[in-house]
Amino acid sequence: KSIRVLLPFLSLPANLIVSSILSLSVSASPSMESDLETKAKEAFIDDHFELAEQLYSQAIALNPTRAELFADRAQANLKLNNFTEAVADANKAIEMNPLLARAYLRKGSACFNLEEYQTAKAALETGASLAPEDSRFTNLLKECDQLIAKETVDIPKHSSEKTTSTNVSSESFQPVDDLSNQVTQTPAKPKYRHEFYQKPEEVVVTIFAKGIPAKNVSVDFGEQILSVSIDVPGEDVYHFQPRLFGKIIPSNCRYVVLSTKVEVRLAKAEPINWTALEFSNTNIVPQRVNASGGLIFSYCSMFWC
């Protein structure tokens, strides 16, 4: 069959044969992309969300410039409770098409589930301005406002606590769930090593990526999310998207791309000591408490005790 397709080109000069074959392969991509997108939508409707996510990923691999594909994969990730991934996909869609209303809805929904109500509200307000007839924005905005008001009342004020700068490798906080699995399974080594240290007012995250142009690095900040993407042509995209130990002030965060590393500075929302970079239900947060005998430390398993 392949020979029959190529026969009409054999009488052409070599350079025309190559260009003709390339044009055939390029013209096939949109059809494959469309088929994958259709199958992904069908899988989503049938509640096969994992399959939908995989099909959208394949379509994105064929055409990584379509904002709609990222927005729709974000919806599949929402259904899979992959909220951090959903935020990353929504951010990518918004970057490509700032007028795509559903991308803001996906981001708002994901941030809402991550309890990042201020970030969710900002995304939903933008989306509502683009699609004022969509009641989903209005309903979710009301819930955000209620929870923001409740959060403001419920969160106690922590005393400022002096903390020493601590250089902590990311490898120091790997959870130990099953020793038997550790013997037989070797976790995939991350593409770039990272570590962090902290001061009372900020956390500094260093990603050791050497010789990366600044244009290939994308960093986004949420109330409790850091999203770093390094996209080098010809290589797999590196994603680092932790849910952070504590809340940050996105507008005060910044990053710089240096010759040997990417340095990210996270402005703490409160001057508490981070015992790890990433959030975990088992993490404990030191809290200074006034007691009759003086100042003592108590610990709780949640952020706000």
Phi and psi in degrees as GROMACS dihedral restraints (atoms count N, CA, C in turn):
[ dihedral_restraints ]
;  ai    aj    ak    al  type     phi  dphi    fc
    3     4     5     6     1   -64.3    20    10
    4     5     6     7     1   -36.9    20    10
    6     7     8     9     1   -65.2    20    10
    7     8     9    10     1   -41.9    20    10
    9    10    11    12     1   -61.8    20    10
   10    11    12    13     1   -36.5    20    10
   12    13    14    15     1   -66.0    20    10
   13    14    15    16     1   -36.8    20    10
   15    16    17    18     1   -84.6    20    10
   16    17    18    19     1   -18.4    20    10
   18    19    20    21     1   -53.3    20    10
   19    20    21    22     1   -43.9    20    10
   21    22    23    24     1   -61.9    20    10
   22    23    24    25     1   -19.6    20    10
   24    25    26    27     1   -92.6    20    10
   25    26    27    28     1   -11.0    20    10
   27    28    29    30     1   -66.6    20    10
   28    29    30    31     1   -23.8    20    10
   30    31    32    33     1   -84.8    20    10
   31    32    33    34     1    -4.4    20    10
   33    34    35    36     1   -85.8    20    10
   34    35    36    37     1   159.6    20    10
   36    37    38    39     1   -60.6    20    10
   37    38    39    40     1   156.9    20    10
   39    40    41    42     1   -58.0    20    10
   40    41    42    43     1   -43.0    20    10
   42    43    44    45     1   -65.6    20    10
   43    44    45    46     1   -33.6    20    10
   45    46    47    48     1   -73.5    20    10
   46    47    48    49     1   -33.3    20    10
   48    49    50    51     1   -61.9    20    10
   49    50    51    52     1   -46.3    20    10
   51    52    53    54     1   -62.0    20    10
   52    53    54    55     1   -47.1    20    10
   54    55    56    57     1   -65.4    20    10
   55    56    57    58     1   -34.3    20    10
   57    58    59    60     1   -68.1    20    10
   58    59    60    61     1   -42.8    20    10
   60    61    62    63     1   -64.2    20    10
   61    62    63    64     1   -41.2    20    10
   63    64    65    66     1   -62.5    20    10
   64    65    66    67     1   -39.7    20    10
   66    67    68    69     1   -66.0    20    10
   67    68    69    70     1   -33.7    20    10
   69    70    71    72     1   -65.1    20    10
   70    71    72    73     1   -44.1    20    10
   72    73    74    75     1   -67.3    20    10
   73    74    75    76     1   -37.2    20    10
   75    76    77    78     1   -67.8    20    10
   76    77    78    79     1   -40.2    20    10
   78    79    80    81     1   -68.7    20    10
   79    80    81    82     1   -20.7    20    10
   81    82    83    84     1   -77.5    20    10
   82    83    84    85     1   -25.0    20    10
   84    85    86    87     1   -61.3    20    10
   85    86    87    88     1   -47.2    20    10
   87    88    89    90     1   -57.8    20    10
   88    89    90    91     1   -37.3    20    10
   90    91    92    93     1   -65.8    20    10
   91    92    93    94     1   -44.0    20    10
   93    94    95    96     1   -63.5    20    10
   94    95    96    97     1   -42.6    20    10
   96    97    98    99     1   -61.1    20    10
   97    98    99   100     1   -44.2    20    10
   99   100   101   102     1   -64.1    20    10
  100   101   102   103     1   -40.4    20    10
  102   103   104   105     1   -63.5    20    10
  103   104   105   106     1   -43.7    20    10
  105   106   107   108     1   -64.2    20    10
  106   107   108   109     1   -40.9    20    10
  108   109   110   111     1   -63.7    20    10
  109   110   111   112     1   -42.4    20    10
  111   112   113   114     1   -62.7    20    10
  112   113   114   115     1   -44.4    20    10
  114   115   116   117     1   -65.8    20    10
  115   116   117   118     1   -35.8    20    10
  117   118   119   120     1   -64.2    20    10
  118   119   120   121     1   -42.6    20    10
  120   121   122   123     1   -65.3    20    10
  121   122   123   124     1   -39.3    20    10
  123   124   125   126     1   -64.4    20    10
  124   125   126   127     1   -42.4    20    10
  126   127   128   129     1   -63.0    20    10
  127   128   129   130     1   -39.4    20    10
  129   130   131   132     1   -64.7    20    10
  130   131   132   133     1   -44.0    20    10
  132   133   134   135     1   -61.7    20    10
  133   134   135   136     1   -34.5    20    10
  135   136   137   138     1   -84.7    20    10
  136   137   138   139     1    10.7    20    10
  138   139   140   141     1    66.5    20    10
  139   140   141   142     1    22.7    20    10
  141   142   143   144     1   -96.3    20    10
  142   143   144   145     1    73.8    20    10
  144   145   146   147     1   -70.8    20    10
  145   146   147   148     1   -35.7    20    10
  147   148   149   150     1   -65.8    20    10
  148   149   150   151     1   -41.8    20    10
  150   151   152   153     1   -64.1    20    10
  151   152   153   154     1   -41.4    20    10
  153   154   155   156     1   -59.5    20    10
  154   155   156   157     1   -43.8    20    10
  156   157   158   159     1   -61.5    20    10
  157   158   159   160     1   -41.4    20    10
  159   160   161   162     1   -66.5    20    10
  160   161   162   163     1   -40.5    20    10
  162   163   164   165     1   -68.4    20    10
  163   164   165   166     1   -40.0    20    10
  165   166   167   168     1   -63.1    20    10
  166   167   168   169     1   -37.7    20    10
  168   169   170   171     1   -63.2    20    10
  169   170   171   172     1   -39.1    20    10
  171   172   173   174     1   -66.6    20    10
  172   173   174   175     1   -39.8    20    10
  174   175   176   177     1   -65.3    20    10
  175   176   177   178     1   -39.7    20    10
  177   178   179   180     1   -64.5    20    10
  178   179   180   181     1   -36.5    20    10
  180   181   182   183     1   -61.8    20    10
  181   182   183   184     1   -33.4    20    10
  183   184   185   186     1   -77.8    20    10
  184   185   186   187     1   -34.4    20    10
  186   187   188   189     1  -143.0    20    10
  187   188   189   190     1    86.6    20    10
  189   190   191   192     1   -80.5    20    10
  190   191   192   193     1    15.0    20    10
  192   193   194   195     1  -110.8    20    10
  193   194   195   196     1     4.8    20    10
  195   196   197   198     1   -97.3    20    10
  196   197   198   199     1   114.2    20    10
  198   199   200   201     1   -62.3    20    10
  199   200   201   202     1   -34.7    20    10
  201   202   203   204     1   -61.2    20    10
  202   203   204   205     1   -36.0    20    10
  204   205   206   207     1   -66.2    20    10
  205   206   207   208     1   -40.9    20    10
  207   208   209   210     1   -67.2    20    10
  208   209   210   211     1   -39.9    20    10
  210   211   212   213     1   -64.4    20    10
  211   212   213   214     1   -38.8    20    10
  213   214   215   216     1   -74.3    20    10
  214   215   216   217     1   -34.4    20    10
  216   217   218   219     1   -67.6    20    10
  217   218   219   220     1   -32.5    20    10
  219   220   221   222     1   -59.8    20    10
  220   221   222   223     1   -39.0    20    10
  222   223   224   225     1   -65.1    20    10
  223   224   225   226     1   -40.1    20    10
  225   226   227   228     1   -64.0    20    10
  226   227   228   229     1   -41.0    20    10
  228   229   230   231     1   -65.0    20    10
  229   230   231   232     1   -34.0    20    10
  231   232   233   234     1   -60.3    20    10
  232   233   234   235     1   -44.8    20    10
  234   235   236   237     1   -66.1    20    10
  235   236   237   238     1   -26.8    20    10
  237   238   239   240     1   -89.3    20    10
  238   239   240   241     1     3.8    20    10
  240   241   242   243     1    63.3    20    10
  241   242   243   244     1    23.5    20    10
  243   244   245   246     1   -90.5    20    10
  244   245   246   247     1    71.6    20    10
  246   247   248   249     1   -70.2    20    10
  247   248   249   250     1   -37.8    20    10
  249   250   251   252     1   -63.8    20    10
  250   251   252   253     1   -42.3    20    10
  252   253   254   255     1   -65.2    20    10
  253   254   255   256     1   -36.2    20    10
  255   256   257   258     1   -64.0    20    10
  256   257   258   259     1   -40.5    20    10
  258   259   260   261     1   -62.1    20    10
  259   260   261   262     1   -44.2    20    10
  261   262   263   264     1   -62.0    20    10
  262   263   264   265     1   -43.1    20    10
  264   265   266   267     1   -65.4    20    10
  265   266   267   268     1   -42.5    20    10
  267   268   269   270     1   -64.1    20    10
  268   269   270   271     1   -41.3    20    10
  270   271   272   273     1   -60.4    20    10
  271   272   273   274     1   -40.4    20    10
  273   274   275   276     1   -65.0    20    10
  274   275   276   277     1   -42.0    20    10
  276   277   278   279     1   -63.8    20    10
  277   278   279   280     1   -41.7    20    10
  279   280   281   282     1   -65.9    20    10
  280   281   282   283     1   -38.2    20    10
  282   283   284   285     1   -61.7    20    10
  283   284   285   286     1   -39.3    20    10
  285   286   287   288     1   -77.5    20    10
  286   287   288   289     1   -37.7    20    10
  288   289   290   291     1  -142.1    20    10
  289   290   291   292     1    91.3    20    10
  291   292   293   294     1   -65.0    20    10
  292   293   294   295     1    -8.1    20    10
  294   295   296   297     1  -102.2    20    10
  295   296   297   298     1     7.4    20    10
  297   298   299   300     1   -84.3    20    10
  298   299   300   301     1   100.6    20    10
  300   301   302   303     1   -60.5    20    10
  301   302   303   304     1   -40.8    20    10
  303   304   305   306     1   -67.9    20    10
  304   305   306   307     1   -21.4    20    10
  306   307   308   309     1   -65.9    20    10
  307   308   309   310     1   -38.1    20    10
  309   310   311   312     1   -69.5    20    10
  310   311   312   313     1   -33.8    20    10
  312   313   314   315     1   -65.5    20    10
  313   314   315   316     1   -42.5    20    10
  315   316   317   318     1   -62.6    20    10
  316   317   318   319     1   -45.2    20    10
  318   319   320   321     1   -64.2    20    10
  319   320   321   322     1   -44.5    20    10
  321   322   323   324     1   -60.9    20    10
  322   323   324   325     1   -42.5    20    10
  324   325   326   327     1   -65.3    20    10
  325   326   327   328     1   -42.9    20    10
  327   328   329   330     1   -65.8    20    10
  328   329   330   331     1   -45.6    20    10
  330   331   332   333     1   -64.9    20    10
  331   332   333   334     1   -35.0    20    10
  333   334   335   336     1   -60.7    20    10
  334   335   336   337     1   -44.8    20    10
  336   337   338   339     1   -68.6    20    10
  337   338   339   340     1   -23.9    20    10
  339   340   341   342     1   -88.0    20    10
  340   341   342   343     1     5.1    20    10
  342   343   344   345     1    64.5    20    10
  343   344   345   346     1    27.7    20    10
  345   346   347   348     1   -99.8    20    10
  346   347   348   349     1    73.9    20    10
  348   349   350   351     1   -70.2    20    10
  349   350   351   352     1   -34.8    20    10
  351   352   353   354     1   -66.4    20    10
  352   353   354   355     1   -44.4    20    10
  354   355   356   357     1   -65.1    20    10
  355   356   357   358     1   -41.0    20    10
  357   358   359   360     1   -60.6    20    10
  358   359   360   361     1   -44.5    20    10
  360   361   362   363     1   -61.6    20    10
  361   362   363   364     1   -43.6    20    10
  363   364   365   366     1   -60.8    20    10
  364   365   366   367     1   -43.5    20    10
  366   367   368   369     1   -66.3    20    10
  367   368   369   370     1   -42.4    20    10
  369   370   371   372     1   -67.1    20    10
  370   371   372   373     1   -36.9    20    10
  372   373   374   375     1   -64.4    20    10
  373   374   375   376     1   -40.4    20    10
  375   376   377   378     1   -65.2    20    10
  376   377   378   379     1   -44.5    20    10
  378   379   380   381     1   -62.9    20    10
  379   380   381   382     1   -39.3    20    10
  381   382   383   384     1   -64.4    20    10
  382   383   384   385     1   -33.6    20    10
  384   385   386   387     1   -69.3    20    10
  385   386   387   388     1   -25.9    20    10
  387   388   389   390     1   -86.6    20    10
  388   389   390   391     1   -28.3    20    10
  390   391   392   393     1  -135.9    20    10
  391   392   393   394     1    71.0    20    10
  393   394   395   396     1   -63.9    20    10
  394   395   396   397     1   -18.3    20    10
  396   397   398   399     1   -84.7    20    10
  397   398   399   400     1    -9.2    20    10
  399   400   401   402     1   -85.0    20    10
  400   401   402   403     1   109.8    20    10
  402   403   404   405     1   -70.2    20    10
  403   404   405   406     1   -16.1    20    10
  405   406   407   408     1   -62.6    20    10
  406   407   408   409     1   -36.8    20    10
  408   409   410   411     1   -63.8    20    10
  409   410   411   412     1   -46.7    20    10
  411   412   413   414     1   -61.7    20    10
  412   413   414   415     1   -45.2    20    10
  414   415   416   417     1   -64.1    20    10
  415   416   417   418     1   -43.9    20    10
  417   418   419   420     1   -71.8    20    10
  418   419   420   421     1   -32.5    20    10
  420   421   422   423     1   -64.0    20    10
  421   422   423   424     1   -38.8    20    10
  423   424   425   426     1   -61.8    20    10
  424   425   426   427     1   -43.3    20    10
  426   427   428   429     1   -64.7    20    10
  427   428   429   430     1   -39.0    20    10
  429   430   431   432     1   -60.8    20    10
  430   431   432   433     1   -47.1    20    10
  432   433   434   435     1   -60.7    20    10
  433   434   435   436     1   -41.1    20    10
  435   436   437   438     1   -63.6    20    10
  436   437   438   439     1   -43.4    20    10
  438   439   440   441     1   -74.5    20    10
  439   440   441   442     1   -33.0    20    10
  441   442   443   444     1   -64.2    20    10
  442   443   444   445     1   -42.7    20    10
  444   445   446   447     1   -63.8    20    10
  445   446   447   448     1   -42.0    20    10
  447   448   449   450     1   -66.5    20    10
  448   449   450   451     1   -40.5    20    10
  450   451   452   453     1   -63.5    20    10
  451   452   453   454     1   -38.7    20    10
  453   454   455   456     1   -63.8    20    10
  454   455   456   457     1   -36.6    20    10
  456   457   458   459     1   -76.8    20    10
  457   458   459   460     1   -39.9    20    10
  459   460   461   462     1   -81.0    20    10
  460   461   462   463     1   -29.2    20    10
  462   463   464   465     1   -74.2    20    10
  463   464   465   466     1   117.8    20    10
  465   466   467   468     1   -74.9    20    10
  466   467   468   469     1   158.4    20    10
  468   469   470   471     1   -84.9    20    10
  469   470   471   472     1   122.7    20    10
  471   472   473   474     1   -88.9    20    10
  472   473   474   475     1   140.1    20    10
  474   475   476   477     1   -70.7    20    10
  475   476   477   478     1   147.0    20    10
  477   478   479   480     1   -65.1    20    10
  478   479   480   481     1   132.3    20    10
  480   481   482   483     1  -123.3    20    10
  481   482   483   484     1   128.6    20    10
  483   484   485   486     1   -72.7    20    10
  484   485   486   487     1   127.7    20    10
  486   487   488   489     1  -128.8    20    10
  487   488   489   490     1   144.1    20    10
  489   490   491   492     1   -85.2    20    10
  490   491   492   493     1   148.7    20    10
  492   493   494   495     1   -65.3    20    10
  493   494   495   496     1   126.4    20    10
  495   496   497   498     1  -125.2    20    10
  496   497   498   499     1   121.6    20    10
  498   499   500   501     1   -87.7    20    10
  499   500   501   502     1   114.1    20    10
  501   502   503   504     1  -123.1    20    10
  502   503   504   505     1   123.7    20    10
  504   505   506   507     1   -76.4    20    10
  505   506   507   508     1   145.2    20    10
  507   508   509   510     1   -62.4    20    10
  508   509   510   511     1   -22.3    20    10
  510   511   512   513     1   -74.6    20    10
  511   512   513   514     1   -13.3    20    10
  513   514   515   516     1   -74.7    20    10
  514   515   516   517     1   -13.4    20    10
  516   517   518   519     1  -121.7    20    10
  517   518   519   520     1    32.7    20    10
  519   520   521   522     1   -76.9    20    10
  520   521   522   523     1   125.0    20    10
  522   523   524   525     1   -67.2    20    10
  523   524   525   526     1   146.1    20    10
  525   526   527   528     1  -109.6    20    10
  526   527   528   529     1    99.5    20    10
  528   529   530   531     1   -98.9    20    10
  529   530   531   532     1   -40.5    20    10
  531   532   533   534     1  -148.1    20    10
  532   533   534   535     1   106.1    20    10
  534   535   536   537     1   -64.9    20    10
  535   536   537   538     1   -31.9    20    10
  537   538   539   540     1   -66.1    20    10
  538   539   540   541     1   -36.6    20    10
  540   541   542   543     1   -68.5    20    10
  541   542   543   544     1   -31.8    20    10
  543   544   545   546     1   -66.2    20    10
  544   545   546   547     1   -27.6    20    10
  546   547   548   549     1   -73.6    20    10
  547   548   549   550     1   -37.0    20    10
  549   550   551   552     1   -98.7    20    10
  550   551   552   553     1   -17.8    20    10
  552   553   554   555     1  -120.8    20    10
  553   554   555   556     1   131.5    20    10
  555   556   557   558     1  -108.1    20    10
  556   557   558   559     1   117.4    20    10
  558   559   560   561     1   -63.4    20    10
  559   560   561   562     1   148.4    20    10
  561   562   563   564     1   -63.7    20    10
  562   563   564   565     1   134.4    20    10
  564   565   566   567     1   -76.5    20    10
  565   566   567   568     1   129.3    20    10
  567   568   569   570     1   -63.9    20    10
  568   569   570   571     1   152.0    20    10
  570   571   572   573     1   -64.6    20    10
  571   572   573   574     1   -40.3    20    10
  573   574   575   576     1  -125.8    20    10
  574   575   576   577     1   137.1    20    10
  576   577   578   579     1   -77.7    20    10
  577   578   579   580     1   146.4    20    10
  579   580   581   582     1  -137.5    20    10
  580   581   582   583     1   156.4    20    10
  582   583   584   585     1  -151.9    20    10
  583   584   585   586     1   169.8    20    10
  585   586   587   588     1  -144.3    20    10
  586   587   588   589     1   155.7    20    10
  588   589   590   591     1  -137.5    20    10
  589   590   591   592     1   166.9    20    10
  591   592   593   594     1  -138.3    20    10
  592   593   594   595     1   157.7    20    10
  594   595   596   597     1  -123.7    20    10
  595   596   597   598     1   171.8    20    10
  597   598   599   600     1   -56.6    20    10
  598   599   600   601     1   -32.3    20    10
  600   601   602   603     1  -105.5    20    10
  601   602   603   604     1    -9.7    20    10
  603   604   605   606     1  -154.8    20    10
  604   605   606   607     1   161.3    20    10
  606   607   608   609     1  -119.3    20    10
  607   608   609   610     1   132.3    20    10
  609   610   611   612     1  -110.2    20    10
  610   611   612   613     1   118.3    20    10
  612   613   614   615     1  -105.5    20    10
  613   614   615   616     1   129.3    20    10
  615   616   617   618     1  -115.8    20    10
  616   617   618   619     1   124.8    20    10
  618   619   620   621     1  -109.9    20    10
  619   620   621   622     1   118.3    20    10
  621   622   623   624     1   -85.1    20    10
  622   623   624   625     1    80.6    20    10
  624   625   626   627     1  -115.9    20    10
  625   626   627   628     1   110.8    20    10
  627   628   629   630     1   -90.9    20    10
  628   629   630   631     1   134.6    20    10
  630   631   632   633     1    68.5    20    10
  631   632   633   634     1    30.2    20    10
  633   634   635   636     1   -93.8    20    10
  634   635   636   637     1   124.8    20    10
  636   637   638   639     1   -63.6    20    10
  637   638   639   640     1   144.9    20    10
  639   640   641   642     1   -59.6    20    10
  640   641   642   643     1   -31.5    20    10
  642   643   644   645     1   -67.6    20    10
  643   644   645   646     1   -17.2    20    10
  645   646   647   648     1   -93.7    20    10
  646   647   648   649     1     3.2    20    10
  648   649   650   651     1  -113.2    20    10
  649   650   651   652     1   129.6    20    10
  651   652   653   654     1  -125.8    20    10
  652   653   654   655     1   129.9    20    10
  654   655   656   657     1  -130.7    20    10
  655   656   657   658     1   128.9    20    10
  657   658   659   660     1  -125.0    20    10
  658   659   660   661     1   148.0    20    10
  660   661   662   663     1  -122.1    20    10
  661   662   663   664     1   135.7    20    10
  663   664   665   666     1  -118.9    20    10
  664   665   666   667     1  -175.3    20    10
  666   667   668   669     1   -62.6    20    10
  667   668   669   670     1   -31.9    20    10
  669   670   671   672     1  -145.3    20    10
  670   671   672   673     1    28.1    20    10
  672   673   674   675     1  -132.9    20    10
  673   674   675   676     1   137.7    20    10
  675   676   677   678     1  -117.0    20    10
  676   677   678   679     1   129.6    20    10
  678   679   680   681     1  -126.9    20    10
  679   680   681   682     1   113.6    20    10
  681   682   683   684     1  -119.0    20    10
  682   683   684   685     1   128.8    20    10
  684   685   686   687     1  -126.0    20    10
  685   686   687   688     1   133.7    20    10
  687   688   689   690     1  -122.5    20    10
  688   689   690   691     1   112.6    20    10
  690   691   692   693     1  -116.1    20    10
  691   692   693   694     1    98.3    20    10
  693   694   695   696     1  -102.2    20    10
  694   695   696   697     1   125.4    20    10
  696   697   698   699     1   -52.8    20    10
  697   698   699   700     1   133.2    20    10
  699   700   701   702     1    87.4    20    10
  700   701   702   703     1    -2.3    20    10
  702   703   704   705     1  -125.6    20    10
  703   704   705   706     1   159.0    20    10
  705   706   707   708     1   -65.3    20    10
  706   707   708   709     1   141.5    20    10
  708   709   710   711     1   -69.2    20    10
  709   710   711   712     1   132.8    20    10
  711   712   713   714     1   -92.4    20    10
  712   713   714   715     1   126.6    20    10
  714   715   716   717     1  -120.6    20    10
  715   716   717   718     1   131.0    20    10
  717   718   719   720     1  -129.3    20    10
  718   719   720   721     1   107.6    20    10
  720   721   722   723     1  -133.9    20    10
  721   722   723   724     1    67.2    20    10
  723   724   725   726     1   -78.7    20    10
  724   725   726   727     1   147.4    20    10
  726   727   728   729     1   -83.9    20    10
  727   728   729   730     1   122.8    20    10
  729   730   731   732     1   -77.4    20    10
  730   731   732   733     1   158.2    20    10
  732   733   734   735     1   -59.1    20    10
  733   734   735   736     1   -42.3    20    10
  735   736   737   738     1  -133.4    20    10
  736   737   738   739     1   174.3    20    10
  738   739   740   741     1   -81.1    20    10
  739   740   741   742     1   152.0    20    10
  741   742   743   744     1  -126.9    20    10
  742   743   744   745     1   172.7    20    10
  744   745   746   747     1  -107.7    20    10
  745   746   747   748     1    98.1    20    10
  747   748   749   750     1   -54.2    20    10
  748   749   750   751     1   -39.4    20    10
  750   751   752   753     1   -66.8    20    10
  751   752   753   754     1   -20.2    20    10
  753   754   755   756     1   -99.4    20    10
  754   755   756   757     1    -0.7    20    10
  756   757   758   759     1   -85.8    20    10
  757   758   759   760     1   154.5    20    10
  759   760   761   762     1  -154.8    20    10
  760   761   762   763     1   167.3    20    10
  762   763   764   765     1  -148.7    20    10
  763   764   765   766     1   160.3    20    10
  765   766   767   768     1  -141.7    20    10
  766   767   768   769     1   140.0    20    10
  768   769   770   771     1  -101.0    20    10
  769   770   771   772     1   115.8    20    10
  771   772   773   774     1  -106.3    20    10
  772   773   774   775     1   177.6    20    10
  774   775   776   777     1   -67.6    20    10
  775   776   777   778     1   -26.7    20    10
  777   778   779   780     1  -117.7    20    10
  778   779   780   781     1    -4.0    20    10
  780   781   782   783     1  -165.0    20    10
  781   782   783   784     1   165.9    20    10
  783   784   785   786     1  -111.8    20    10
  784   785   786   787     1   122.1    20    10
  786   787   788   789     1  -110.0    20    10
  787   788   789   790     1   122.9    20    10
  789   790   791   792     1  -116.1    20    10
  790   791   792   793     1   128.5    20    10
  792   793   794   795     1  -111.3    20    10
  793   794   795   796     1   118.1    20    10
  795   796   797   798     1  -103.2    20    10
  796   797   798   799     1   120.6    20    10
  798   799   800   801     1   -81.7    20    10
  799   800   801   802     1   117.5    20    10
  801   802   803   804     1   -66.1    20    10
  802   803   804   805     1   140.4    20    10
  804   805   806   807     1   -73.7    20    10
  805   806   807   808     1   -29.3    20    10
  807   808   809   810     1  -139.7    20    10
  808   809   810   811     1   146.2    20    10
  810   811   812   813     1   -80.7    20    10
  811   812   813   814     1    56.0    20    10
  813   814   815   816     1   -98.0    20    10
  814   815   816   817     1   161.0    20    10
  816   817   818   819     1   -84.5    20    10
  817   818   819   820     1   125.3    20    10
  819   820   821   822     1   -86.8    20    10
  820   821   822   823     1   118.5    20    10
  822   823   824   825     1   -83.9    20    10
  823   824   825   826     1    -7.2    20    10
  825   826   827   828     1  -156.9    20    10
  826   827   828   829     1   166.9    20    10
  828   829   830   831     1   -82.2    20    10
  829   830   831   832     1   -37.4    20    10
  831   832   833   834     1  -104.5    20    10
  832   833   834   835     1   148.5    20    10
  834   835   836   837     1   -68.5    20    10
  835   836   837   838     1   142.8    20    10
  837   838   839   840     1  -153.8    20    10
  838   839   840   841     1   145.7    20    10
  840   841   842   843     1   -63.8    20    10
  841   842   843   844     1   -19.0    20    10
  843   844   845   846     1   -91.5    20    10
  844   845   846   847     1    -9.3    20    10
  846   847   848   849     1   -66.8    20    10
  847   848   849   850     1   146.1    20    10
  849   850   851   852     1  -115.7    20    10
  850   851   852   853     1   142.3    20    10
  852   853   854   855     1  -111.4    20    10
  853   854   855   856     1   120.3    20    10
  855   856   857   858     1   -68.6    20    10
  856   857   858   859     1   136.0    20    10
  858   859   860   861     1  -133.6    20    10
  859   860   861   862     1   127.5    20    10
  861   862   863   864     1   -81.2    20    10
  862   863   864   865     1   128.2    20    10
  864   865   866   867     1  -124.1    20    10
  865   866   867   868     1   136.2    20    10
  867   868   869   870     1   -79.4    20    10
  868   869   870   871     1   127.2    20    10
  870   871   872   873     1  -134.0    20    10
  871   872   873   874     1   165.8    20    10
  873   874   875   876     1   -62.9    20    10
  874   875   876   877     1   -30.0    20    10
  876   877   878   879     1   -86.9    20    10
  877   878   879   880     1     5.2    20    10
  879   880   881   882     1   119.7    20    10
  880   881   882   883     1  -157.4    20    10
  882   883   884   885     1   -91.3    20    10
  883   884   885   886     1   126.9    20    10
  885   886   887   888     1  -128.1    20    10
  886   887   888   889     1   168.6    20    10
  888   889   890   891     1  -109.8    20    10
  889   890   891   892     1   132.8    20    10
  891   892   893   894     1  -119.7    20    10
  892   893   894   895     1   164.2    20    10
  894   895   896   897     1  -131.1    20    10
  895   896   897   898     1   147.0    20    10
  897   898   899   900     1  -138.7    20    10
  898   899   900   901     1   160.1    20    10
  900   901   902   903     1   -89.7    20    10
  901   902   903   904     1    -6.5    20    10
  903   904   905   906     1  -111.6    20    10
  904   905   906   907     1   171.1    20    10
  906   907   908   909     1   -70.2    20    10
  907   908   909   910     1   -43.4    20    10
  909   910   911   912     1  -114.1    20    10
  910   911   912   913     1   112.5    20    10
